[in-house]
Amino acid sequence: MRRLALIGFGGLGRIVAQHLRSDPKLRFVAVGARAHQAEAIRALLGDVPVVESADALLACRPDLVVECASHGAFKQYAEPVLGGGIEMIAVSSGVLADGGYRERVLRTAEAAGASLEIPAGAIGAIDVIAAARAVGLAHVAYVTRKNPKAWRNTPAAEMVDLDRVSAPELFFDEAADRAALVFTDKANVCATLAIAGIGFERTRAQFWVDPGVTKSVHHIEAEGPCGTLRIELANNVAPSNGKASLLTAMSIVRAVRNRSAVLRI
């Protein structure tokens, strides 16, 4: 039975915990979260330790750690976990846009014989992009469209007047590294695409505010010797949360279950 530790118990973490709590191949041994969340965590998972530090989490002896919290949480836990030789699945991939930090994390993992897995999250075609990279990719671009409400409380509010948008408007068009470091809560999928493909500097990111959409729309384009890719997704938020991407949560669940699956796709 795999000993699982979860980092984060917000919208994503709660959904992940709900879907994995009854898996007979898993046992939750710790949740990294704030103390005020302890009652809700134990109501869902039973008498599992709720910790607020990497040392306390490691003391619970997990053999797999799942991060679905934030860039800050990733930085708090990633190096101690990976340095302890523990496998990690992390959704906050945008933090790896910092090249120096990325190399440090990967060196830590390699030295300890651990691995860091980035699930596809809210987008698709990551397997195609990663496969095509082996023979070269000439172009990879990520375009997202969200309703003004979805951009509130993000840096977008300083780039465009969200209260007066009446038509689709492009307000950000830069490389993926800049997107990931500026939009820490909204650009993890862009970062994942960059990691899978041609890197942060060569992957283009375009962000639109569009009052005509009610879902989070993700459009991916790629071109190379293998051919041309065009994919578009329109994702729903989780009905129980109203904010978290349901597909992102289920991508994490799938990554965890794949670790012990006999048949993997």
Secondary structure as GFF3:
##gff-version 3
##sequence-region A 1 265
A	DSSP	beta_strand	2	7	.	.	.	ID=ss1
A	DSSP	alpha_helix	11	20	.	.	.	ID=ss2
A	DSSP	beta_strand	26	32	.	.	.	ID=ss3
A	DSSP	three_ten_helix	35	37	.	.	.	ID=ss4
A	DSSP	alpha_helix	38	45	.	.	.	ID=ss5
A	DSSP	beta_strand	50	51	.	.	.	ID=ss6
A	DSSP	alpha_helix	54	58	.	.	.	ID=ss7
A	DSSP	beta_strand	64	67	.	.	.	ID=ss8
A	DSSP	alpha_helix	71	83	.	.	.	ID=ss9
A	DSSP	beta_strand	87	90	.	.	.	ID=ss10
A	DSSP	three_ten_helix	93	97	.	.	.	ID=ss11
A	DSSP	alpha_helix	99	112	.	.	.	ID=ss12
A	DSSP	beta_strand	116	117	.	.	.	ID=ss13
A	DSSP	alpha_helix	126	133	.	.	.	ID=ss14
A	DSSP	beta_strand	139	146	.	.	.	ID=ss15
A	DSSP	alpha_helix	148	151	.	.	.	ID=ss16
A	DSSP	three_ten_helix	155	158	.	.	.	ID=ss17
A	DSSP	beta_strand	169	175	.	.	.	ID=ss18
A	DSSP	alpha_helix	176	182	.	.	.	ID=ss19
A	DSSP	alpha_helix	188	196	.	.	.	ID=ss20
A	DSSP	beta_strand	204	209	.	.	.	ID=ss21
A	DSSP	beta_strand	216	224	.	.	.	ID=ss22
A	DSSP	beta_strand	227	235	.	.	.	ID=ss23
A	DSSP	alpha_helix	246	258	.	.	.	ID=ss24
###
